[in-house]
């Protein structure tokens, strides 16, 4: 199938390739939305507290497009897209999506929850950066770049399991603390259990198939435009696979529940490091290469947007003010535009 798609897309003109990319991205976003909805329905049927759903299933569901794209990219010999997607998604989630959510409806926050999960969010960003540094040859950082090794990928996955375990433990020890993670209007899907499971399976299949179409289309488009895969992964693909978070943030904010977006994005950023880059590195023997431009630009941009968000939380009382949203959006726009000049 991969060879067939590559051969087919090579004959496509650029406008048609762009349409294929847009269609694939939309399918990814819609399928991830269905996956989240049905996972929430199952959890409510089984009596799992909403706090646990918000801390784990919602973030895991909305991060699935990033995971599928990155893992398939790594398996197909394009680790630049895999790591670029993880780093770019953090910049997009925190800069663009949180910025929009805060501007639409400045969210009320529970500082205990946001501080605890938020420090893990920042720590995960620094962990990804530090793991990519070639510690045994620091001089090569800005000449040949670094690497996220396969062993590091397995370590990230182990940390992911620990993070999920701690989230469940924390939510059980402090009832109600994570209620902001879900909209109070969430209802149980009254369809039969079999139908709910079928919807889950179909959603997962659509995510995987859409990813298989998206990757070759992006590769060929990058080749036509003379843009490196890592740049494409950190911008276009990262934005597209972040659509579930974007849709959730806009809908929640319009209804005055932008705290849902805050919790979801914090969780998604953590999973972009531990799940997306971890899984992608774990499935490839050579790991994920971190090009020089990541150390020159993308890693600093990722760290900057995370620190700005943490600073905004620190100086906020019970509500995050709109100027923080403006600053996050400005950083995202600058990072996206500047990225195309650092080929």
C-alpha positions as a printed NumPy array, in Angstrom:
array([[  0.   ,   0.   ,   0.   ],
       [  2.82 ,   2.411,   0.906],
       [  4.569,   1.886,  -2.431],
       [  1.269,   2.281,  -4.277],
       [  0.537,   5.576,  -2.52 ],
       [  4.049,   6.913,  -3.182],
       [  3.835,   6.046,  -6.868],
       [  0.344,   7.536,  -7.158],
       [  1.118,  10.785,  -5.343],
       [  4.248,  11.413,  -7.413],
       [  1.982,  11.975, -10.399],
       [ -0.241,  14.433,  -8.529],
       [  0.117,  18.194,  -9.1  ],
       [  0.883,  20.298,  -6.027],
       [ -2.691,  21.636,  -5.518],
       [ -4.111,  18.095,  -5.527],
       [ -1.451,  16.945,  -3.053],
       [ -2.404,  19.792,  -0.731],
       [ -6.061,  18.708,  -0.951],
       [ -5.053,  15.14 ,  -0.052],
       [ -3.128,  16.442,   2.97 ],
       [ -6.081,  18.571,   4.112],
       [ -8.538,  15.663,   3.686],
       [ -6.25 ,  13.297,   5.608],
       [ -5.834,  15.809,   8.419],
       [ -9.602,  16.318,   8.68 ],
       [-10.156,  12.558,   8.83 ],
       [ -7.549,  12.287,  11.567],
       [ -9.233,  14.979,  13.618],
       [-12.753,  13.583,  13.196],
       [-11.726,  10.009,  13.949],
       [ -9.888,  11.126,  17.087],
       [-13.008,  13.025,  18.221],
       [-15.14 ,   9.89 ,  17.797],
       [-12.536,   7.843,  19.649],
       [-12.589,  10.237,  22.604],
       [-16.409,  10.37 ,  22.7  ],
       [-16.797,   6.611,  22.724],
       [-13.994,   6.127,  25.256],
       [-15.745,   8.593,  27.566],
       [-19.029,   6.738,  27.05 ],
       [-17.44 ,   3.418,  27.958],
       [-15.776,   4.892,  31.029],
       [-19.06 ,   6.377,  32.284],
       [-20.848,   3.077,  31.682],
       [-18.208,   1.304,  33.761],
       [-18.396,   3.857,  36.578],
       [-14.913,   5.332,  36.108],
       [-14.835,   8.86 ,  37.654],
       [-14.842,  11.791,  35.214],
       [-11.645,  13.061,  36.826],
       [ -9.786,   9.968,  35.627],
       [-11.235,  10.291,  32.125],
       [-10.061,  13.891,  31.841],
       [ -6.567,  13.115,  33.111],
       [ -5.964,  10.077,  30.924],
       [ -8.427,   9.014,  28.21 ],
       [ -9.192,  12.459,  26.763],
       [ -5.517,  13.386,  26.41 ],
       [ -4.597,   9.916,  25.159],
       [ -7.381,  10.066,  22.578],
       [ -6.567,  13.507,  21.239],
       [ -2.862,  12.601,  21.061],
       [ -3.503,   9.464,  18.994],
       [ -3.058,  11.243,  15.61 ],
       [  0.408,  12.461,  16.656],
       [  1.338,   8.945,  17.803],
       [  0.138,   7.215,  14.632],
       [  1.804,   9.744,  12.301],
       [  5.088,   9.713,  14.221],
       [  5.333,   5.927,  14.614],
       [  4.492,   5.274,  10.967],
       [  6.964,   7.975,   9.891],
       [  9.718,   6.383,  11.956],
       [  8.939,   2.898,  10.608],
       [  9.037,   4.216,   7.047],
       [ 12.449,   5.828,   7.537],
       [ 11.347,   9.417,   8.1  ],
       [ 12.263,  10.156,  11.736],
       [ 12.461,  13.876,  10.944],
       [  8.682,  13.984,  10.653],
       [  8.296,  11.906,  13.834],
       [ 10.33 ,  14.157,  16.146],
       [  9.24 ,  17.326,  14.347],
       [  5.611,  16.358,  14.891],
       [  6.132,  15.855,  18.64 ],
       [  8.009,  19.127,  19.165],
       [  5.8  ,  21.079,  16.775],
       [  2.636,  19.766,  18.433],
       [  3.795,  21.084,  21.811],
       [  4.419,  24.517,  20.27 ],
       [  1.06 ,  24.392,  18.465],
       [ -0.921,  23.072,  21.453],
       [  0.52 ,  25.527,  23.968],
       [  0.948,  28.556,  21.714],
       [ -1.938,  28.448,  19.244],
       [ -4.618,  26.376,  20.956],
       [ -4.195,  27.603,  24.522],
       [ -3.797,  31.138,  23.187],
       [ -7.138,  30.874,  21.384],
       [ -8.855,  29.264,  24.384],
       [ -7.65 ,  31.993,  26.745],
       [ -8.691,  34.776,  24.342],
       [-12.181,  33.36 ,  23.798],
       [-12.894,  32.802,  27.49 ],
       [-10.234,  33.47 ,  30.176],
       [-10.365,  30.214,  32.157],
       [-10.803,  29.839,  35.87 ],
       [ -8.11 ,  27.525,  37.223],
       [ -7.523,  25.244,  40.167],
       [ -3.925,  26.152,  40.975],
       [ -3.234,  22.876,  42.779],
       [ -4.1  ,  20.876,  39.68 ],
       [ -2.551,  23.238,  37.141],
       [  0.677,  23.646,  39.119],
       [  1.186,  19.929,  39.682],
       [  0.398,  18.857,  36.114],
       [  1.995,  22.017,  34.725],
       [  5.382,  21.333,  36.263],
       [  5.282,  17.838,  34.777],
       [  4.476,  19.501,  31.433],
       [  7.536,  21.773,  31.635],
       [  9.696,  18.937,  32.941],
       [  8.679,  16.741,  30.002],
       [  9.715,  19.474,  27.557],
       [ 13.135,  19.821,  29.176],
       [ 13.475,  16.021,  29.298],
       [ 12.97 ,  15.761,  25.527],
       [ 15.541,  18.494,  24.914],
       [ 18.112,  16.999,  27.29 ],
       [ 17.598,  13.488,  25.908],
       [ 18.424,  14.698,  22.374],
       [ 21.761,  16.305,  23.333],
       [ 24.852,  14.275,  22.261],
       [ 26.419,  14.298,  25.748],
       [ 29.507,  12.339,  24.705],
       [ 30.262,  14.824,  21.931],
       [ 28.762,  18.177,  22.893],
       [ 30.677,  19.953,  20.172],
       [ 28.595,  18.178,  17.517],
       [ 25.299,  19.609,  18.834],
       [ 25.396,  22.528,  16.403],
       [ 27.24 ,  20.713,  13.617],
       [ 25.572,  17.316,  13.217],
       [ 22.741,  17.466,  15.772],
       [ 21.681,  14.842,  18.307],
       [ 19.477,  11.775,  18.667],
       [ 16.659,  10.302,  20.729],
       [ 17.887,   6.702,  21.043],
       [ 15.736,   3.595,  20.965],
       [ 16.581,   2.934,  24.625],
       [ 15.438,   6.459,  25.504],
       [ 12.178,   5.707,  23.701],
       [ 11.547,   2.724,  25.983],
       [ 12.411,   4.868,  29.025],
       [  9.85 ,   7.466,  27.877],
       [  7.191,   4.755,  27.542],
       [  7.972,   3.531,  31.067],
       [  7.609,   7.104,  32.331],
       [  4.291,   7.319,  30.441],
       [  2.963,   4.32 ,  32.382],
       [  4.121,   5.947,  35.613],
       [  2.451,   9.251,  34.687],
       [ -0.879,   7.544,  33.973],
       [ -0.634,   5.579,  37.23 ],
       [  0.077,   8.735,  39.232],
       [ -2.764,  10.618,  37.525],
       [ -5.209,   7.883,  38.521],
       [ -3.808,   7.736,  42.049],
       [ -3.961,  11.523,  42.485],
       [ -7.518,  11.709,  41.162],
       [ -8.671,   9.045,  43.601],
       [ -6.883,  10.6  ,  46.566],
       [ -8.403,  14.057,  45.975],
       [-11.981,  13.575,  44.758],
       [-13.287,  16.31 ,  42.51 ],
       [ -9.881,  17.841,  41.812],
       [ -9.926,  16.892,  38.158],
       [-13.586,  17.561,  37.459],
       [-12.499,  20.507,  35.297],
       [-11.085,  17.963,  32.854],
       [-14.516,  17.261,  31.41 ],
       [-17.6  ,  19.256,  30.524],
       [-20.436,  18.817,  33.022],
       [-22.816,  18.237,  30.105],
       [-21.069,  14.97 ,  29.143],
       [-23.72 ,  12.281,  28.676],
       [-23.585,   8.538,  28.367],
       [-24.031,   7.198,  24.847],
       [-27.115,   4.992,  25.142],
       [-26.222,   2.932,  22.082],
       [-25.583,  -0.768,  22.652],
       [-22.193,  -1.721,  24.059],
       [-21.334,  -3.59 ,  20.854],
       [-22.053,  -0.466,  18.759],
       [-19.843,   1.669,  21.001],
       [-16.986,  -0.833,  20.642],
       [-17.47 ,  -0.921,  16.855],
       [-17.259,   2.881,  16.743],
       [-13.998,   2.731,  18.7  ],
       [-12.489,   0.159,  16.333],
       [-13.581,   2.107,  13.228],
       [-12.19 ,   5.36 ,  14.656],
       [ -8.807,   3.728,  15.332],
       [ -8.759,   2.246,  11.815],
       [ -9.546,   5.632,  10.226],
       [ -6.758,   7.276,  12.229],
       [ -4.216,   4.702,  11.055],
       [ -5.355,   4.75 ,   7.409],
       [ -5.445,   8.553,   7.325],
       [ -1.92 ,   8.61 ,   8.712],
       [ -0.73 ,   6.221,   6.005],
       [ -2.147,   8.545,   3.355],
       [ -0.877,  11.725,   5.031],
       [  2.767,  10.684,   5.371],
       [  3.607,  10.043,   1.666],
       [  1.59 ,  13.098,   0.613],
       [  3.607,  15.265,   3.013],
       [  6.915,  13.715,   1.926],
       [  6.3  ,  14.379,  -1.763],
       [  4.989,  17.884,  -1.08 ],
       [  8.125,  18.643,   0.945],
       [ 10.276,  17.385,  -1.905],
       [  8.456,  19.592,  -4.423],
       [  8.829,  22.66 ,  -2.185],
       [ 12.425,  21.79 ,  -1.195],
       [ 11.423,  21.813,   2.474],
       [ 13.081,  19.306,   4.876],
       [ 10.835,  16.675,   6.449],
       [ 11.643,  17.942,   9.95 ],
       [ 10.297,  21.417,   9.109],
       [  7.106,  19.977,   7.61 ],
       [  6.647,  17.745,  10.658],
       [  7.103,  20.638,  13.076],
       [  4.597,  22.908,  11.3  ],
       [  1.974,  21.534,   8.876],
       [  1.683,  17.989,  10.235],
       [  1.943,  19.191,  13.837],
       [ -0.926,  21.622,  13.268],
       [ -3.037,  19.007,  11.524],
       [ -2.619,  16.315,  14.147],
       [ -3.415,  18.903,  16.85 ],
       [ -6.887,  19.496,  15.381],
       [ -8.682,  17.407,  18.046],
       [ -7.223,  19.62 ,  20.782],
       [ -8.046,  22.751,  18.741],
       [-11.682,  21.733,  18.198],
       [-12.066,  20.773,  21.87 ],
       [-10.552,  24.066,  23.007],
       [-12.77 ,  26.252,  20.794],
       [-15.996,  24.42 ,  21.651],
       [-15.242,  24.327,  25.378],
       [-14.225,  27.992,  25.47 ],
       [-17.324,  29.163,  23.58 ],
       [-19.465,  27.443,  26.217],
       [-17.469,  28.981,  29.071],
       [-15.563,  25.805,  29.966],
       [-12.063,  26.651,  28.753],
       [-10.624,  24.939,  31.842],
       [-11.307,  21.731,  29.882],
       [ -8.899,  22.945,  27.205],
       [ -6.243,  23.805,  29.811],
       [ -6.265,  20.314,  31.307],
       [ -6.392,  18.602,  27.935],
       [ -3.469,  20.589,  26.491],
       [ -1.272,  20.083,  29.545],
       [ -1.877,  16.342,  29.298],
       [ -1.345,  16.359,  25.526],
       [  2.022,  18.124,  25.88 ],
       [  3.199,  15.516,  28.375],
       [  2.042,  12.723,  26.07 ],
       [  3.739,  14.322,  23.049],
       [  7.033,  13.735,  24.823],
       [  6.452,  10.412,  26.571],
       [  4.016,   8.763,  24.141],
       [  4.612,  10.313,  20.69 ],
       [  8.408,  10.649,  20.673],
       [  8.786,   7.646,  23.005],
       [  6.817,   5.263,  20.801],
       [  8.411,   6.576,  17.585],
       [ 11.933,   6.143,  18.991],
       [ 11.161,   2.72 ,  20.443],
       [ 10.071,   1.232,  17.092],
       [ 13.215,   2.2  ,  15.18 ],
       [ 16.648,   0.76 ,  15.896],
       [ 18.474,   3.974,  15.03 ],
       [ 16.194,   6.194,  17.114],
       [ 15.086,   9.684,  16.092],
       [ 17.605,  12.16 ,  14.72 ],
       [ 17.402,  15.686,  16.111],
       [ 18.758,  17.969,  13.342],
       [ 20.889,  21.018,  14.103],
       [ 17.965,  23.383,  13.46 ],
       [ 16.092,  21.775,  16.348],
       [ 18.797,  22.944,  18.767],
       [ 19.03 ,  26.306,  17.031],
       [ 15.306,  26.995,  16.947],
       [ 12.624,  24.363,  17.608],
       [ 13.749,  23.175,  21.055],
       [ 14.229,  26.784,  22.286],
       [ 10.794,  27.733,  20.886],
       [  9.218,  24.748,  22.645],
       [ 10.884,  25.596,  25.973],
       [  9.97 ,  29.278,  25.604],
       [  6.263,  28.666,  25.046],
       [  6.125,  26.273,  28.012],
       [  7.9  ,  28.736,  30.298],
       [  5.641,  31.615,  29.186],
       [  2.583,  29.52 ,  30.013],
       [  4.001,  28.564,  33.427],
       [  4.854,  32.214,  34.107],
       [  1.308,  33.202,  33.182],
       [ -0.061,  30.642,  35.638],
       [  2.298,  31.885,  38.369],
       [  1.136,  35.504,  38.067],
       [ -2.524,  34.566,  37.689],
       [ -4.854,  34.308,  40.666],
       [ -8.012,  32.397,  39.844],
       [ -8.213,  33.296,  36.143],
       [ -5.67 ,  33.362,  33.311],
       [ -5.798,  36.813,  31.735],
       [ -6.151,  37.456,  27.978],
       [ -2.676,  39.095,  27.601],
       [ -1.158,  35.666,  28.296],
       [ -3.19 ,  34.273,  25.394],
       [ -1.939,  37.07 ,  23.134],
       [  1.702,  36.377,  24.056],
       [  1.283,  32.634,  23.423],
       [ -0.269,  33.3  ,  20.01 ],
       [  2.501,  35.74 ,  19.046],
       [  5.157,  33.145,  19.953],
       [  3.375,  30.522,  17.85 ],
       [  3.099,  32.803,  14.814],
       [  6.754,  33.859,  15.044],
       [  7.891,  30.26 ,  15.48 ],
       [  5.839,  29.054,  12.509],
       [  6.93 ,  31.83 ,  10.14 ],
       [ 10.58 ,  31.736,  11.223],
       [ 10.669,  27.958,  10.87 ],
       [ 10.285,  28.156,   7.112],
       [ 13.432,  30.287,   6.866],
       [ 15.566,  27.766,   8.765],
       [ 15.722,  24.979,   6.193]])
